[in-house]
Amino acid sequence: LSRFYPMVWRIKNKLPQLKTVIATNIKEHFAGHMRLLYTLAKEKKEGDRVDLRGGDFWLQDLLNKNAGAAVPRPAITPQTEACFLYTGGTTGVSKGAVLTHRNLVANVYQCKAWLTDAQEGKEVTLSVLPFFHSYGMTASMNFPVYTSGTMVLLPRFDLKMVLKLIDQEKPSLFPGVPTIYVAINNYPEIKKHNLGHIRVCLSGAAPLPVEVQSTFEKLTGGRLVEAYGLSETSPAALINPVNGLRKAGSIGVPIPSTYAKVVDAEDPAKEMPMGESGELAIMGPQVMKGYHNMPEQNKEAIVDGWFRTGDMATMDEDGFFYIVDRKKDMIITGGFNIYPREIEEVLYSHEKISEAAVVGIPDKYKGESIKAFIVLKEGQTMTEQEVIDFCAENLTRYKVPKQVEFRSELPKTMVGKILRRVLLEEEEAKMELHEDKPGEPGEKEEN
């Protein structure tokens, strides 16, 4: 988009291989009168009016230049690469998952088999998730196309606009992420809106707190089920049944043609006993071809056809899987292994808390110390001690946060997933800054 063009040029010296930038102005996609109004009233204000540098092109000029030209159609097979989807980078460097046409088509067929009551040509999907994200691509774009459904398109999540469109368009399907459902649950005037047409919501990309799920279902009368997937699995891999047995806090069971197991994190050839924690591994037609230009990472990520997710999980006697947490997010304090999700579930159950994230910050005595970041609901107040006391009532002593920080918002990815990694980086930067400053005379370090 032209509004991002200046940003690209600011970092161009770090991108020696970048030769050409192709830009498009959002107004090109508006109807005639809307395009004129946008040009006069908003184009400059929104930052869309830019001048391109030499060697760069407007997309519209390229399209017009090639209009009517015969374009050779490439031969497509199921194994042909369809797209490179880059992982969110929530725990490290983003990697390009190479997905084939078979991966994408198979995943849509799997989702259709799962949503058994989906009606051809009748479903209305509220497509608020970005299509460049694996979840949005499959659940909000490919699935409605495959089922001849209607897509209600939004460029980004805006709560008031979402609620307005729910009233107007009466969507039956609403794929989203927990932060979206949290925002709807906490909206003070939510009862003025008619959410009763929403039949099924899939929540993915991040853990769905049980409290968020139950509150949203009371508001809508529909079903909000937790699903699990990754860019590397196109993305859907496990989903709770929409109708029939489902388990709160579970990511469900494998979708058709998909296998899942829990393996030893150090030895993926060893399968863990039922109920014991280990790394979740997945096999199925939706698993990626591999990471782009990363042969060493591919050897580690895919072992004998099984993709190692990096998520720690357990499986119960009914075959339902539960994510304990990301392997890289595990906190080790005083020799105890602690997963942030367990603490976050407790925090989300507090009536005053809207959002929460927990990280392990470096501690010279215990290795890591637990810190909670809290966003309160509108108009609410809490003290650090209140949060700690609430956790002490609901958690084992060593899992209680030692520090609490209140914020107006938490860092998130474009799809709305909370970035624990950014919070940890901010804490580490603070500590480095503190260590670089000489202590004042008579200053003592506190334990």
ZANURO-946032 format. One line per 2 residues: number of its first residue (from 0); their letters; for each residue x, y, z of C-alpha. Coordinates in steps of 0.5 Angstrom, whole numbers, always signed. Layout:
BEGIN
NUM) A) X/Y/Z ~ ...
***
This chain:
BEGIN
0) LS) +0/+0/+0 ~ +2/+7/-2
2) RF) +2/+9/+6 ~ +7/+4/+7
4) YP) +12/+6/+2 ~ +16/+11/+6
6) MV) +17/+6/+11 ~ +20/+1/+6
8) WR) +25/+7/+4 ~ +27/+8/+11
10) IK) +30/+1/+11 ~ +32/+0/+4
12) NK) +39/+1/+6 ~ +38/-6/+10
14) LP) +35/-9/+4 ~ +41/-10/-1
16) QL) +37/-15/-5 ~ +31/-11/-6
18) KT) +31/-7/-13 ~ +24/-5/-14
20) VI) +18/-3/-10 ~ +11/-4/-13
22) AT) +6/+1/-10 ~ -2/+1/-10
24) NI) -6/+6/-7 ~ -12/+4/-4
26) KE) -17/+9/-8 ~ -16/+5/-14
28) HF) -20/-1/-11 ~ -26/+4/-9
30) AG) -32/+5/-14 ~ -32/+12/-18
32) HM) -35/+17/-14 ~ -32/+14/-8
34) RL) -25/+15/-11 ~ -26/+22/-12
36) LY) -29/+23/-5 ~ -23/+20/-2
38) TL) -18/+23/-7 ~ -21/+30/-4
40) AK) -22/+29/+3 ~ -18/+23/+6
42) EK) -12/+21/+1 ~ -7/+26/+4
44) KE) -9/+26/+11 ~ -9/+18/+11
46) GD) -2/+18/+8 ~ -4/+15/+1
48) RV) -1/+20/-3 ~ +6/+19/-5
50) DL) +11/+20/-10 ~ +15/+14/-13
52) RG) +22/+14/-14 ~ +26/+12/-20
54) GD) +25/+5/-22 ~ +19/+4/-17
56) FW) +12/+3/-20 ~ +5/+4/-19
58) LQ) +1/-3/-20 ~ -4/+0/-24
60) DL) +1/+2/-29 ~ +3/-5/-30
62) LN) -4/-8/-30 ~ -6/-3/-35
64) KN) +1/-4/-39 ~ +0/-11/-40
66) AG) -8/-11/-41 ~ -10/-16/-46
68) AA) -3/-19/-47 ~ -3/-27/-47
70) VP) +0/-29/-40 ~ +2/-36/-41
72) RP) -1/-41/-35 ~ +4/-45/-31
74) AI) +3/-52/-30 ~ +0/-53/-23
76) TP) +1/-60/-20 ~ -1/-62/-12
78) QT) +6/-61/-10 ~ +7/-54/-14
80) EA) +9/-49/-9 ~ +3/-44/-8
82) CF) +5/-39/-2 ~ +10/-38/+3
84) LY) +7/-36/+9 ~ +11/-33/+14
86) TG) +11/-35/+22 ~ +9/-30/+27
88) GT) +16/-29/+30 ~ +12/-29/+37
90) TG) +18/-33/+40 ~ +24/-32/+35
92) VS) +26/-30/+28 ~ +20/-31/+23
94) KG) +21/-37/+18 ~ +17/-38/+11
96) AV) +13/-44/+11 ~ +12/-47/+4
98) LT) +5/-49/+3 ~ +3/-53/-4
100) HR) -3/-53/-7 ~ -5/-60/-4
102) NL) -4/-57/+3 ~ -9/-51/+2
104) VA) -14/-55/-2 ~ -14/-61/+3
106) NV) -14/-56/+9 ~ -21/-53/+6
108) YQ) -24/-60/+5 ~ -22/-62/+12
110) CK) -25/-56/+15 ~ -31/-57/+11
112) AW) -32/-64/+13 ~ -31/-62/+20
114) LT) -37/-56/+20 ~ -42/-62/+18
116) DA) -48/-57/+18 ~ -45/-52/+13
118) QE) -50/-50/+8 ~ -47/-49/+1
120) GK) -48/-42/-1 ~ -52/-40/+5
122) EV) -46/-38/+10 ~ -44/-31/+12
124) TL) -37/-30/+14 ~ -35/-24/+18
126) SV) -28/-24/+15 ~ -24/-19/+20
128) LP) -18/-24/+20 ~ -12/-21/+15
130) FF) -12/-26/+9 ~ -4/-26/+9
132) HS) -4/-30/+16 ~ -5/-37/+15
134) YG) -12/-37/+19 ~ -15/-32/+16
136) MT) -13/-34/+9 ~ -16/-41/+10
138) AS) -22/-40/+15 ~ -24/-33/+13
140) MN) -22/-33/+5 ~ -21/-40/+2
142) FP) -27/-43/+6 ~ -32/-38/+4
144) VY) -30/-39/-3 ~ -30/-46/-3
146) TS) -37/-47/+0 ~ -40/-41/-4
148) GT) -41/-37/+2 ~ -41/-29/+3
150) MV) -35/-26/+6 ~ -36/-19/+10
152) LL) -30/-16/+9 ~ -26/-11/+14
154) PR) -19/-8/+13 ~ -18/-9/+21
156) FD) -21/-10/+27 ~ -25/-4/+29
158) LK) -30/-6/+35 ~ -36/-1/+33
160) MV) -35/-3/+26 ~ -35/-10/+27
162) LK) -42/-10/+31 ~ -45/-5/+26
164) LI) -44/-10/+21 ~ -46/-16/+25
166) DQ) -53/-12/+26 ~ -53/-11/+18
168) EK) -50/-17/+15 ~ -52/-22/+20
170) PS) -46/-27/+20 ~ -47/-34/+21
172) LF) -39/-36/+22 ~ -34/-31/+25
174) PG) -27/-34/+26 ~ -23/-30/+31
176) VP) -18/-30/+36 ~ -19/-29/+43
178) TI) -17/-21/+44 ~ -23/-20/+39
180) YV) -28/-24/+43 ~ -25/-21/+50
182) AI) -27/-14/+46 ~ -34/-16/+45
184) NN) -35/-19/+52 ~ -33/-12/+55
186) YP) -36/-7/+51 ~ -41/-4/+55
188) EI) -46/-3/+50 ~ -46/-10/+48
190) KK) -53/-12/+49 ~ -56/-6/+44
192) HN) -53/-11/+39 ~ -56/-17/+36
194) LG) -51/-23/+36 ~ -56/-28/+35
196) HI) -55/-30/+28 ~ -48/-32/+30
198) RV) -48/-40/+30 ~ -41/-42/+30
200) CL) -34/-38/+32 ~ -27/-42/+31
202) SG) -22/-39/+36 ~ -15/-40/+34
204) AA) -8/-37/+34 ~ -7/-36/+41
206) PL) -10/-40/+47 ~ -18/-39/+49
208) PV) -19/-37/+56 ~ -25/-41/+59
210) EV) -28/-35/+62 ~ -28/-31/+55
212) QS) -31/-37/+52 ~ -37/-38/+57
214) TF) -38/-31/+57 ~ -39/-30/+49
216) EK) -43/-36/+48 ~ -48/-33/+53
218) LT) -48/-27/+49 ~ -49/-30/+42
220) GG) -53/-37/+44 ~ -48/-40/+39
222) RL) -42/-44/+39 ~ -35/-42/+41
224) VE) -30/-47/+40 ~ -22/-47/+41
226) AY) -18/-49/+35 ~ -11/-51/+34
228) GL) -6/-49/+28 ~ +0/-46/+25
230) SE) +3/-43/+19 ~ +6/-50/+18
232) TS) +0/-54/+18 ~ -4/-49/+13
234) PA) -6/-48/+19 ~ -12/-52/+22
236) AL) -10/-59/+25 ~ -14/-60/+31
238) IN) -21/-57/+33 ~ -26/-58/+38
240) PV) -33/-61/+36 ~ -38/-56/+34
242) NG) -44/-61/+36 ~ -43/-66/+41
244) LR) -37/-67/+46 ~ -32/-62/+47
246) KA) -28/-60/+53 ~ -27/-53/+55
248) GS) -19/-51/+55 ~ -18/-56/+50
250) IG) -16/-55/+43 ~ -20/-61/+41
252) VP) -18/-67/+37 ~ -15/-68/+30
254) IP) -19/-66/+24 ~ -20/-72/+18
256) ST) -14/-75/+15 ~ -9/-72/+21
258) YA) -5/-75/+26 ~ -3/-72/+33
260) KV) +1/-75/+38 ~ +5/-72/+44
262) VD) +13/-74/+44 ~ +19/-73/+49
264) AE) +21/-66/+47 ~ +29/-68/+47
266) DP) +27/-75/+43 ~ +22/-74/+38
268) AK) +22/-82/+37 ~ +19/-83/+44
270) EM) +12/-82/+45 ~ +9/-80/+52
272) PM) +4/-84/+56 ~ -3/-81/+56
274) GE) -4/-75/+61 ~ +4/-73/+61
276) SG) +7/-67/+58 ~ +11/-67/+52
278) EL) +12/-64/+45 ~ +6/-64/+40
280) AI) +7/-67/+33 ~ +3/-67/+27
282) MG) +2/-71/+21 ~ -3/-70/+15
284) PQ) -4/-67/+8 ~ -4/-60/+11
286) VM) +3/-60/+13 ~ +8/-56/+10
288) KG) +13/-58/+5 ~ +19/-54/+9
290) YH) +22/-48/+11 ~ +24/-44/+5
292) NM) +32/-44/+5 ~ +33/-47/+12
294) PE) +35/-54/+11 ~ +38/-55/+18
296) QN) +31/-53/+21 ~ +27/-57/+16
298) KE) +31/-63/+19 ~ +29/-61/+26
300) AI) +22/-59/+25 ~ +20/-65/+21
302) VD) +22/-72/+23 ~ +20/-78/+19
304) GW) +14/-74/+17 ~ +12/-72/+23
306) FR) +12/-64/+24 ~ +14/-62/+31
308) TG) +10/-56/+33 ~ +14/-53/+39
310) DM) +8/-53/+43 ~ +8/-57/+50
312) AT) +1/-61/+50 ~ -2/-67/+54
314) MD) -7/-72/+51 ~ -13/-75/+55
316) ED) -17/-81/+55 ~ -22/-79/+50
318) GF) -16/-77/+45 ~ -17/-69/+47
320) FY) -11/-65/+47 ~ -9/-59/+51
322) IV) -4/-54/+50 ~ +1/-53/+56
324) DR) +4/-47/+53 ~ +10/-46/+48
326) KK) +16/-50/+49 ~ +20/-43/+49
328) DM) +16/-39/+53 ~ +17/-44/+59
330) II) +19/-41/+66 ~ +24/-44/+70
332) TG) +24/-41/+77 ~ +28/-44/+83
334) GF) +28/-51/+79 ~ +20/-51/+78
336) NI) +18/-51/+71 ~ +12/-46/+70
338) YP) +8/-45/+64 ~ +5/-38/+63
340) RE) -2/-40/+60 ~ -4/-43/+67
342) IE) -3/-37/+71 ~ -6/-33/+65
344) EV) -12/-37/+65 ~ -13/-35/+73
346) LY) -12/-28/+71 ~ -17/-28/+66
348) SH) -22/-31/+71 ~ -22/-24/+75
350) EK) -28/-20/+74 ~ -24/-13/+73
352) IS) -18/-16/+68 ~ -19/-15/+61
354) EA) -13/-18/+58 ~ -6/-21/+61
356) AV) +0/-24/+59 ~ +6/-27/+64
358) VG) +13/-28/+62 ~ +19/-30/+66
360) IP) +24/-25/+67 ~ +32/-26/+68
362) DK) +33/-27/+76 ~ +40/-28/+78
364) YK) +38/-32/+84 ~ +32/-36/+82
366) GE) +34/-36/+74 ~ +27/-33/+72
368) SI) +22/-29/+76 ~ +15/-29/+74
370) KA) +12/-22/+72 ~ +5/-21/+70
372) FI) +2/-15/+65 ~ -5/-13/+66
374) VL) -10/-9/+62 ~ -16/-7/+66
376) KE) -23/-7/+64 ~ -26/+0/+63
378) GQ) -27/+4/+69 ~ -24/-1/+74
380) TM) -18/+0/+78 ~ -13/-5/+82
382) TE) -7/-5/+86 ~ -1/-10/+85
384) QE) -2/-13/+91 ~ -9/-15/+89
386) VI) -7/-19/+83 ~ -2/-22/+87
388) DF) -7/-24/+93 ~ -12/-27/+88
390) CA) -6/-31/+84 ~ -4/-34/+91
392) EN) -11/-36/+93 ~ -12/-40/+86
394) LT) -5/-42/+85 ~ +1/-46/+88
396) RY) +6/-41/+91 ~ +11/-42/+86
398) KV) +7/-40/+81 ~ +5/-33/+84
400) PK) +7/-27/+80 ~ +13/-23/+84
402) QV) +11/-17/+80 ~ +5/-14/+76
404) EF) +5/-8/+71 ~ -1/-5/+69
406) RS) -2/-3/+62 ~ -7/+1/+57
408) EL) -5/-5/+52 ~ -1/-10/+50
410) PK) +4/-11/+44 ~ +0/-16/+39
412) TM) +1/-19/+32 ~ -3/-16/+26
414) VG) -8/-22/+28 ~ -9/-20/+35
416) KI) -4/-25/+38 ~ -1/-22/+45
418) LR) +7/-22/+44 ~ +10/-25/+50
420) RV) +17/-24/+47 ~ +16/-16/+46
422) LL) +15/-16/+53 ~ +21/-20/+55
424) EE) +25/-16/+51 ~ +23/-9/+54
426) EE) +24/-12/+61 ~ +31/-15/+59
428) AK) +33/-8/+56 ~ +31/-4/+62
430) ME) +35/-9/+66 ~ +41/-7/+62
432) LH) +40/+0/+62 ~ +40/-1/+70
434) ED) +46/-5/+70 ~ +50/+1/+66
436) KP) +48/+6/+71 ~ +53/+7/+77
438) GE) +49/+6/+83 ~ +48/+12/+88
440) PG) +53/+12/+94 ~ +50/+8/+100
442) EK) +45/+5/+95 ~ +44/-3/+96
444) EE) +41/-8/+92 ~ +34/-11/+94
446) N) +33/-18/+94
***
